[in-house]
């Protein structure tokens, strides 16, 4: 019987827009499954239908509809300050029993901006500049659903616009439309993906052969340390021996420079390596960045829920086959 594993998670950094953690005591198949679910199978809301009433801007309807679809839509429950999982609050459009759309499967946004109406209320130095229509101008009919204008506070502080820019307009121009957001997954279209980045790296396993290192001079040890472009090694100030640097887990890139150089230091080709740096097979460093549609930790929890539901469904199908 295969050895049963009990995966563990160790948090390294957590923020609303980013999370870093270590997933251990599991294998590559599970790590990659979790990564792919976060990218393509975590449900979110996104604008899927746009009805134009008036558009006299420089961009045509299709272009604006495409830009609207890529604006992250954030579901925030009334009792929470986090952008959460919309799975329990909404139904997929194709599974809803309504005729066209209803509050159970969709959220409506309205946008109506006229340059001539807005311009008199702008600051004097902005009167001659084009007016930027942004995600701030989208008005939702659901108080728990709104566009994610920025992915983080840092981005908001550095931004020059009030939100995600949709189009710029000038005198005499107007944009009026109604947009409908629905729940979906990125397997259907990437606009439903909640992540900007979802990657993992292998934890480095650095083994130092103390006996072999003892045969090197201090100059050779320093050369061995300096040859690593990712700086995974350093010299101990007390013992004068080589050791792994404190942040080696974060900087290791597994280049061949170390292997090539230490081969030149060996007296015999068959001698053991001074230092070995290999990828762990059961420990992974995850880095997940949100688009703003969900908080980063909620993306991970939602992906785990999807994985659990899939495994439960598979178990039920297997049980049904046994009864046949």
N, C-alpha and C positions, 0 to 999 in steps of 0.2 A: 504493500500500500504506500502511495507517495507520502512524503513528509508534509504534514499539515502546517501551513504558515499563518501567522497572525501579524499582518502588516501594522506598522506603527508610523505615526506622523509627528515630526518635531518642527515647531514653528521657528523660523529665522527672522522674519519681518512681516508685519501685517499693517496695511493701510487701506482706506476705502478703495483706492484705485489699483493697488498692487499687493501681492502676497508672495512670499517665498517660504518654502518649507521642504523638509527632508522626508521622503517616503522610503521606509526601510523594511527589511524582512519580507520582501516580495521579489518578483522578477520583472523582466523587461516587458512581458506581455501585459501585465496588469498596469504598469506605468504608462505604456503607450495607449492602452485602452482608455485610461482616465484622461490622458491628454487629448485624444481624439473626440471623446464625449464633450469635453469642455469647449472644443472648437466647433463641433458640428451637430451636437445633439442636445445641447442645453437650450430649453425653450425660452424665447424672449418675445417682446413686442416690437413690431416695425411697421412703418407705413407701407401698405400694400395696394391701396387704391386712392387715386387723386381725381377729383372732379373740378374742373376749372370753370369759373364764371366769367372771369376777365383776366387777360394777361397781355399787357402792352409793354412788357419789359424786353430787353434785348435777347433773352433766352426763350427758346420755344417751350411748349408745354412738356414734351417728353424729357427734355433736359432737366427742367425743374422737378418733375416727378421723380426722376432718378436721384437727384440730390436729396429730396425729401425722404426717400426710402433709406438712405444711408445715415440719416440722423438717428442716433441711439435713443430709444424710447425707454424711460425708466418707470418701473412699477414700484411704488413705495407704499406699503400698507399703512393705514391710519395710525396704528399703534407702534410704528417703527420709524427709525430715522435712516434705515438702510434701504438701498435698492435691492429688492428681494426677488424671489422666484415667483413668476406669474402663473405657474402651472395650476395651482389650486384656485386662482381667482378667475381664470378665463379658460374657455374651451377652444380647441382648434376649430377654425372656421368650417372645415368640412365635416366635423362631427356634431356641430350645433344643429338643432332641429328647426331653427328660425328660417323664414323664407329668404331673406337677403342678408340682414345683419341685425344684431341686437346687442345690448350692453353686456351680455354674457360672453360674446365672442369677439367683440370689437370695441374700439374707442374712436370717437370722432374728434377731429381737430378742425378749427376754422382759422383762416388767415385772410385778412383784408387790410392792405396797406396802400395808401395813396400818397405819392410824393407831395402833391400840392396841399394836402391836408396836414401832413406831418411837418413839413419844412418850416412853417411859421413858428413852430414851438421849439426849434433847435437853437443851439447856441449860435451867436453871431458869426464866429469863425468857421462854422460848419455849413452856413447857408448856401455856399457855392459848391460844396462837395456833394458827390453822389450819396444817396441814402442806401444803407445796407439793410436788407431784409434778412433777419436771422431767425433762429429757432425760438427766440423770445417772443416772436410775433405769433406763434402757433398757440391757439387757445383750446384747451381740452375740455370735453364734457364730462370727464371723470377726474375728480379731485385727487385721486391716488396715482394718476398717470400723467406724466409730463415729459417733454424732451430733456435729454441730458445735455445741458448747454456746454458743460466742460467735464473732462474726465477726472480732474483733480483741482484742488485749491490753487496749486502752483500755476497750472495752466490758466485758470481764471484771472490770476493777478497779472500774468504776462500778456493776456489777450487784449487786442485793440477793439474787438467787436463785442457785442452783448451776448453772443452765443455762436452757434454754428451758422456761418454765412450761407445764405441760400442764393441771393441775387442782389445786384446793385441796380438802383433805378435813378432816373433823372426827372426833370420837370415834365408834367403831363402824363407820367406813367403810373400804372396801378396794377396790383396783383391781388386777385380775390379767388379763393379756392376753398374746397373742403377735402380733407384727407382722412382716410380710415386706416387705423392701425389694427393689425391682427397678430395672433400668436403663431409662431412657427419656429423652425429649426434651420440651421445653416446648411443642412444637407439639401434643402430645397433652394435656398439662396443665401449668399454670404451676409446679406444685410441683417439676418437674424443671429449672427454670431456675437456672443457677449464679450469676446476676448479680442484684444489687439495683439497680444503675445501670450502663447501658452507653450512653454518648452520645458524640457528637463535635461539635465546633464548627469553623467555618471560620477559618483563619488570616487575620488582618487585614492587608491591604496598604495602608499609610498613605503617601500621596504628598503632599509639601509643596512648593508652588510658591513658591520663594524670592523671585522677582521680585515676585509679588503681595504676599507677606507683608511685603516691605521697604517697601511703601507705607502700612503701618499704623503708627499710633502705639503706644507701649508700653502705653497704657491699653487700646487696642483689642485688642492681642495678648493681654493678660491676660484680657480679656472672652471672647476666642475660646477660651482655655484653660479658663476657668471654666465655660463653657456646656456642656461635655461632662460628663454625669453619670457616665460611666465613666472619666474622667480618663486619656484616651489621649494627651493632649498636655501639654507643659511648656515653660517658657522656659529657654533656655540661659543660664546665669549669666555666661558669658564673652562670647558674641556677641550676646546679647539677641534671638536669633531663636527661632522656634518649632521644636520637635523632638518626635518620638514618645517617650513615656515608656518606661521600661525594661520595665515589665510590661504594656504595651499589648496584647500578644498574649493575655494572660490576662483582661483586663478589658473588652475591646471588645465592645459589644452592638449596634452599628450602629443607634443611635437617629437620629432625624431632627433633633434639636436643633442639631447642628453645621451641617447644610445650611441650615436655616431662618435661623440667625443670620448666617452668612457672606453669605447673599443680601442681608441688610439692610446689610452693610458695603460691598457692591460699588457703584462709581460708576455702572456701566452693567450692565444685566441680562445682557448677552452676555459680560461679563468672565469669565475663568476662575476656578475656585474657588481659595481660598487653601489649603485642605486637602481631600484626598479620602481616604475610608476605605471600601474595598471588600473583599468576601469573596474570598479566594483560591479558585481552582477546582481546585487540585492539591495543597493542603496542609491537613491536618486535625488538630485536637487532640482526642485520644481520652481519655476518663475512664471507667474500669471499676472498679466496686466489687463484691466478692464477697459472697455470702450466708454464706460459710464452708465450703460444700461443696467448693470447690477454691480453691487460691491464685490470685490475680488473674492472674499471668503464665501459669499453666497454662491458664487459661480462654482467653487469647489464642492460645496455641500449639495448643490443642485445636480452636479455631475455624478456625485456618489449616489444620490437618490435614483437617477436614471439608470445607473449601472445595477443597483439593487433591484429595480423593477424589471430590468431585462433578465437578470439571473432568476428571479422568481417566476417569470413567464417561461423561461427555458425549463425550469424544474417542473412546472405544471405540464408542459408539453411532453416531457419525458415520462411522467407518471401516466398521462393519458395513453401513451404508446404501450405501456406495460399492461393496461387493461384491455387492449385490443385482442 
